Amino acid sequence: MLLLVAAPCERLLGSARFAAAAVSTQVLGASLAIGFTRAANAIPGDWSLALETESFVGPLALVCGVAAAASARIPTLWRRRLRLGLFTLLLLLALYGGSFHSIMLLGAAATGALAGPLLDGRRPSCRAGWSPAGAKHACWWAFS
């Protein structure tokens, strides 16, 4: 995974931005996972206790975070495809498995998606007039 994903991302971002994205997504993804684990302690049951005893060391969070950050530099259609596939997979893993590893991957990818535009000197944007493709047509069909 490291060679298949990280090498093209480094070419796309450049070495300095790649290193910044790698460090920031790894650290902030771990921080988000630890914060979620602390918040989950309020939930009674064995899952929160098991989540607290787990640990994770490895480059997979770095790969997910850098891939999400690099998606800010690719064309819109491919950015949406990459993010949809990545976040669908990571949400599925987090909701189905519920392990610390899965939550950390999701946190790193979310951090990378927000950090990508910042590394380019832009701010992450949510357009006010954005609507899903076909939403106007769906409203027309519903109200005609």
Summary of the structure (lengths in Angstrom):
residues: 144
radius of gyration: 17.4
end to end distance: 49.7
largest distance: 56.1
contacts: 426
relative contact order: 0.16
helix: 76%
strand: 0%
